[in-house]
C-alpha cells in the first residue's frame, strides 16, 4: 500500500510534506508511513480517498484494478502548449524573481503552492530607538569575605577539599 500512496503523490506532483498537508494529516505521520515504520491507518486512507476522489478505493487498498476510477478522465502529465507559450523571450530582473510573469506556465503543484505562500511584511518598530548611554558599573568591595573551602573534582570521580585555614602557607 505504501507504493500505491507514493504513486498517488507522484501523480499529483506533490512532496510527502505537501501531500500530508493537502490530505490534512501530520507530516510525521506521512513520514512514518513512507519509511515503513507505521502502516497507513483507516483515517489516513479515508482522508486520501476523500481529498483525491478520482482514486479507485479498491486499487488503493488491494492494488487490484486501475488507479483511477473509470468515470474520471486521465490527468494530462504534460500541459498542451501553444507556439506562443513555448517561445517566451522573458527578461527577468533581480527584483522580479518572486513575481510570476503573465506568460509564465506554472505546474498545478506550483500554482497551488503559490496560493498558500505568505509574504512577510516589514514593519517599522513601534518603540522609538533610544541612544544607549554606557553607565559605569559600580562594584561593591566586601573586605569581610574570605574563601572558606575549595573543592576540586577529578575525572575519575574523586575529589580533594582544601581548607585555607588548615593549610600551611609555603615558606619562601
KETIVO-593862 format. One record per residue (C-alpha): residue in one letter; chain; x, y, z. Coordinates in Angstrom, 2 decimals. Last residue first. Example, Ala and Ser with C-alpha at 12.3 -4.5 7.8 and 13.67 -1.06 7.14 Angstrom:
<nodes>
<node resn="S" chain="A" x="13.67" y="-1.06" z="7.14"/>
<node resn="A" chain="A" x="12.30" y="-4.50" z="7.80"/>
</nodes>
This chain:
<nodes>
<node resn="X" chain="A" x="59.94" y="31.27" z="50.58"/>
<node resn="X" chain="A" x="57.75" y="29.43" z="53.00"/>
<node resn="X" chain="A" x="54.67" y="27.62" z="51.76"/>
<node resn="X" chain="A" x="51.46" y="28.55" z="53.63"/>
<node resn="X" chain="A" x="50.14" y="25.65" z="55.58"/>
<node resn="X" chain="A" x="46.56" y="24.77" z="55.03"/>
<node resn="X" chain="A" x="44.05" y="24.49" z="57.87"/>
<node resn="X" chain="A" x="42.55" y="27.98" z="57.44"/>
<node resn="X" chain="A" x="42.56" y="27.70" z="53.66"/>
<node resn="X" chain="A" x="40.51" y="24.47" z="53.70"/>
<node resn="X" chain="A" x="41.17" y="22.42" z="50.62"/>
<node resn="X" chain="A" x="38.94" y="19.51" z="49.69"/>
<node resn="X" chain="A" x="40.04" y="16.92" z="47.19"/>
<node resn="X" chain="A" x="37.83" y="14.94" z="44.84"/>
<node resn="X" chain="A" x="37.46" y="11.57" z="43.19"/>
<node resn="X" chain="A" x="35.15" y="10.70" z="40.32"/>
<node resn="X" chain="A" x="37.98" y="9.57" z="37.99"/>
<node resn="X" chain="A" x="37.63" y="12.87" z="36.09"/>
<node resn="X" chain="A" x="38.73" y="14.87" z="39.14"/>
<node resn="X" chain="A" x="36.67" y="17.24" z="41.31"/>
<node resn="X" chain="A" x="38.40" y="20.05" z="43.21"/>
<node resn="X" chain="A" x="36.69" y="21.50" z="46.29"/>
<node resn="X" chain="A" x="37.84" y="24.82" z="47.76"/>
<node resn="X" chain="A" x="36.63" y="25.89" z="51.23"/>
<node resn="X" chain="A" x="36.24" y="29.01" z="53.34"/>
<node resn="X" chain="A" x="37.41" y="31.73" z="50.98"/>
<node resn="X" chain="A" x="37.03" y="35.03" z="52.74"/>
<node resn="X" chain="A" x="34.62" y="37.97" z="52.50"/>
<node resn="X" chain="A" x="34.99" y="40.77" z="55.07"/>
<node resn="X" chain="A" x="36.60" y="43.13" z="52.62"/>
<node resn="X" chain="A" x="33.49" y="43.50" z="50.52"/>
<node resn="X" chain="A" x="34.08" y="45.81" z="47.60"/>
<node resn="X" chain="A" x="30.98" y="46.83" z="45.74"/>
<node resn="X" chain="A" x="31.49" y="47.16" z="42.05"/>
<node resn="X" chain="A" x="29.72" y="50.09" z="40.49"/>
<node resn="X" chain="A" x="29.15" y="49.69" z="36.81"/>
<node resn="X" chain="A" x="29.85" y="52.77" z="34.76"/>
<node resn="X" chain="A" x="26.98" y="53.86" z="32.54"/>
<node resn="X" chain="A" x="27.16" y="53.43" z="28.81"/>
<node resn="X" chain="A" x="24.38" y="55.50" z="27.32"/>
<node resn="X" chain="A" x="22.18" y="53.74" z="24.83"/>
<node resn="X" chain="A" x="20.60" y="56.08" z="22.34"/>
<node resn="X" chain="A" x="16.91" y="55.47" z="22.05"/>
<node resn="X" chain="A" x="15.05" y="53.71" z="19.26"/>
<node resn="X" chain="A" x="11.38" y="54.60" z="19.24"/>
<node resn="X" chain="A" x="9.08" y="51.72" z="20.15"/>
<node resn="X" chain="A" x="6.66" y="50.88" z="17.35"/>
<node resn="X" chain="A" x="9.32" y="49.31" z="15.17"/>
<node resn="X" chain="A" x="8.60" y="49.78" z="11.46"/>
<node resn="X" chain="A" x="7.02" y="46.76" z="9.84"/>
<node resn="X" chain="A" x="8.50" y="44.57" z="7.16"/>
<node resn="X" chain="A" x="5.78" y="42.39" z="5.72"/>
<node resn="X" chain="A" x="6.42" y="38.71" z="5.21"/>
<node resn="X" chain="A" x="4.62" y="37.29" z="2.21"/>
<node resn="X" chain="A" x="2.74" y="34.08" z="2.73"/>
<node resn="X" chain="A" x="2.53" y="31.41" z="0.05"/>
<node resn="X" chain="A" x="-0.59" y="29.32" z="0.24"/>
<node resn="X" chain="A" x="-1.84" y="30.14" z="-3.24"/>
<node resn="X" chain="A" x="1.71" y="29.97" z="-4.60"/>
<node resn="X" chain="A" x="1.92" y="26.32" z="-3.51"/>
<node resn="X" chain="A" x="-1.23" y="25.58" z="-5.51"/>
<node resn="X" chain="A" x="0.25" y="27.12" z="-8.65"/>
<node resn="X" chain="A" x="3.49" y="25.20" z="-8.11"/>
<node resn="X" chain="A" x="1.57" y="21.90" z="-7.83"/>
<node resn="X" chain="A" x="-0.58" y="22.71" z="-10.86"/>
<node resn="X" chain="A" x="2.53" y="23.41" z="-12.97"/>
<node resn="X" chain="A" x="3.17" y="27.03" z="-13.81"/>
<node resn="X" chain="A" x="3.40" y="28.48" z="-17.29"/>
<node resn="X" chain="A" x="4.78" y="32.01" z="-17.44"/>
<node resn="X" chain="A" x="3.12" y="34.37" z="-19.90"/>
<node resn="X" chain="A" x="1.78" y="36.73" z="-17.21"/>
<node resn="X" chain="A" x="5.01" y="36.70" z="-15.30"/>
<node resn="X" chain="A" x="5.17" y="35.30" z="-11.77"/>
<node resn="X" chain="A" x="6.66" y="37.65" z="-9.16"/>
<node resn="X" chain="A" x="9.47" y="36.39" z="-6.93"/>
<node resn="X" chain="A" x="12.28" y="36.92" z="-9.43"/>
<node resn="X" chain="A" x="11.05" y="40.41" z="-10.37"/>
<node resn="X" chain="A" x="13.58" y="42.13" z="-8.11"/>
<node resn="X" chain="A" x="16.69" y="40.82" z="-9.85"/>
<node resn="X" chain="A" x="15.47" y="41.46" z="-13.36"/>
<node resn="X" chain="A" x="13.86" y="38.97" z="-15.63"/>
<node resn="X" chain="A" x="13.99" y="39.08" z="-19.42"/>
<node resn="X" chain="A" x="11.28" y="36.90" z="-20.88"/>
<node resn="X" chain="A" x="11.60" y="35.88" z="-24.52"/>
<node resn="X" chain="A" x="8.94" y="33.17" z="-24.31"/>
<node resn="X" chain="A" x="8.79" y="30.66" z="-27.13"/>
<node resn="X" chain="A" x="6.76" y="27.68" z="-25.90"/>
<node resn="X" chain="A" x="3.69" y="29.72" z="-24.92"/>
<node resn="X" chain="A" x="3.36" y="31.40" z="-28.29"/>
<node resn="X" chain="A" x="3.63" y="28.03" z="-30.09"/>
<node resn="X" chain="A" x="0.80" y="26.61" z="-28.00"/>
<node resn="X" chain="A" x="1.41" y="24.25" z="-25.13"/>
<node resn="X" chain="A" x="-0.56" y="21.21" z="-24.04"/>
<node resn="X" chain="A" x="0.27" y="20.58" z="-20.40"/>
<node resn="X" chain="A" x="2.31" y="17.49" z="-19.56"/>
<node resn="X" chain="A" x="1.04" y="14.56" z="-17.50"/>
<node resn="X" chain="A" x="-2.55" y="15.01" z="-18.61"/>
<node resn="X" chain="A" x="-4.99" y="13.73" z="-15.96"/>
<node resn="X" chain="A" x="-6.94" y="10.80" z="-17.31"/>
<node resn="X" chain="A" x="-10.70" y="11.27" z="-17.35"/>
<node resn="X" chain="A" x="-12.76" y="10.15" z="-14.33"/>
<node resn="X" chain="A" x="-15.67" y="7.72" z="-14.81"/>
<node resn="X" chain="A" x="-13.49" y="4.59" z="-14.63"/>
<node resn="X" chain="A" x="-11.93" y="5.45" z="-11.29"/>
<node resn="X" chain="A" x="-8.20" y="5.99" z="-11.45"/>
<node resn="X" chain="A" x="-5.56" y="3.63" z="-10.08"/>
<node resn="X" chain="A" x="-6.79" y="0.74" z="-12.23"/>
<node resn="X" chain="A" x="-7.64" y="-2.70" z="-10.99"/>
<node resn="X" chain="A" x="-6.27" y="-4.57" z="-8.00"/>
<node resn="X" chain="A" x="-3.71" y="-2.98" z="-5.67"/>
<node resn="X" chain="A" x="-5.65" y="-4.07" z="-2.60"/>
<node resn="X" chain="A" x="-6.50" y="-0.93" z="-0.64"/>
<node resn="X" chain="A" x="-5.59" y="1.82" z="-3.09"/>
<node resn="X" chain="A" x="-6.84" y="-0.15" z="-6.11"/>
<node resn="X" chain="A" x="-10.17" y="-0.93" z="-4.42"/>
<node resn="X" chain="A" x="-10.53" y="2.73" z="-3.40"/>
<node resn="X" chain="A" x="-10.19" y="3.92" z="-7.00"/>
<node resn="X" chain="A" x="-8.59" y="7.36" z="-6.92"/>
<node resn="X" chain="A" x="-10.78" y="10.07" z="-8.52"/>
<node resn="X" chain="A" x="-11.85" y="11.46" z="-5.13"/>
<node resn="X" chain="A" x="-8.48" y="12.76" z="-4.06"/>
<node resn="X" chain="A" x="-9.47" y="14.54" z="-0.84"/>
<node resn="X" chain="A" x="-11.98" y="11.93" z="0.34"/>
<node resn="X" chain="A" x="-9.93" y="8.91" z="-0.74"/>
<node resn="X" chain="A" x="-6.73" y="10.21" z="0.84"/>
<node resn="X" chain="A" x="-8.57" y="11.18" z="4.03"/>
<node resn="X" chain="A" x="-10.17" y="7.74" z="4.30"/>
<node resn="X" chain="A" x="-6.81" y="6.04" z="3.80"/>
<node resn="X" chain="A" x="-5.23" y="8.18" z="6.54"/>
<node resn="X" chain="A" x="-8.13" y="7.55" z="8.95"/>
<node resn="X" chain="A" x="-8.06" y="3.79" z="8.28"/>
<node resn="X" chain="A" x="-4.42" y="3.80" z="9.31"/>
<node resn="X" chain="A" x="-1.47" y="3.54" z="6.93"/>
<node resn="X" chain="A" x="1.13" y="1.15" z="8.35"/>
<node resn="X" chain="A" x="3.83" y="2.55" z="10.62"/>
<node resn="X" chain="A" x="7.64" y="2.46" z="10.50"/>
<node resn="X" chain="A" x="7.70" y="1.70" z="6.78"/>
<node resn="X" chain="A" x="9.55" y="4.87" z="5.78"/>
<node resn="X" chain="A" x="6.55" y="6.13" z="3.78"/>
<node resn="X" chain="A" x="4.16" y="5.56" z="6.68"/>
<node resn="X" chain="A" x="6.44" y="7.16" z="9.27"/>
<node resn="X" chain="A" x="6.96" y="10.20" z="7.03"/>
<node resn="X" chain="A" x="3.23" y="10.57" z="6.45"/>
<node resn="X" chain="A" x="2.54" y="10.51" z="10.20"/>
<node resn="X" chain="A" x="5.39" y="12.96" z="10.79"/>
<node resn="X" chain="A" x="3.83" y="15.35" z="8.28"/>
<node resn="X" chain="A" x="0.61" y="15.28" z="10.24"/>
<node resn="X" chain="A" x="-2.60" y="14.66" z="8.35"/>
<node resn="X" chain="A" x="-4.75" y="17.11" z="6.43"/>
<node resn="X" chain="A" x="-4.90" y="15.46" z="3.00"/>
<node resn="X" chain="A" x="-3.17" y="18.51" z="1.49"/>
<node resn="X" chain="A" x="-0.76" y="18.99" z="4.39"/>
<node resn="X" chain="A" x="0.36" y="15.38" z="4.15"/>
<node resn="X" chain="A" x="0.73" y="15.72" z="0.36"/>
<node resn="X" chain="A" x="2.81" y="18.87" z="0.78"/>
<node resn="X" chain="A" x="5.11" y="17.11" z="3.26"/>
<node resn="X" chain="A" x="5.39" y="13.99" z="1.11"/>
<node resn="X" chain="A" x="6.21" y="16.10" z="-1.95"/>
<node resn="X" chain="A" x="3.48" y="16.58" z="-4.50"/>
<node resn="X" chain="A" x="3.26" y="16.04" z="-8.25"/>
<node resn="X" chain="A" x="-0.29" y="14.66" z="-8.04"/>
<node resn="X" chain="A" x="0.68" y="11.50" z="-9.92"/>
<node resn="X" chain="A" x="3.84" y="11.24" z="-7.82"/>
<node resn="X" chain="A" x="1.82" y="11.54" z="-4.62"/>
<node resn="X" chain="A" x="-0.66" y="8.92" z="-5.87"/>
<node resn="X" chain="A" x="2.21" y="6.64" z="-6.88"/>
<node resn="X" chain="A" x="3.78" y="7.03" z="-3.40"/>
<node resn="X" chain="A" x="0.44" y="6.03" z="-1.85"/>
<node resn="X" chain="A" x="0.43" y="2.96" z="-4.11"/>
<node resn="X" chain="A" x="3.97" y="2.06" z="-3.03"/>
<node resn="X" chain="A" x="2.95" y="2.32" z="0.62"/>
<node resn="X" chain="A" x="0.00" y="0.00" z="0.00"/>
</nodes>
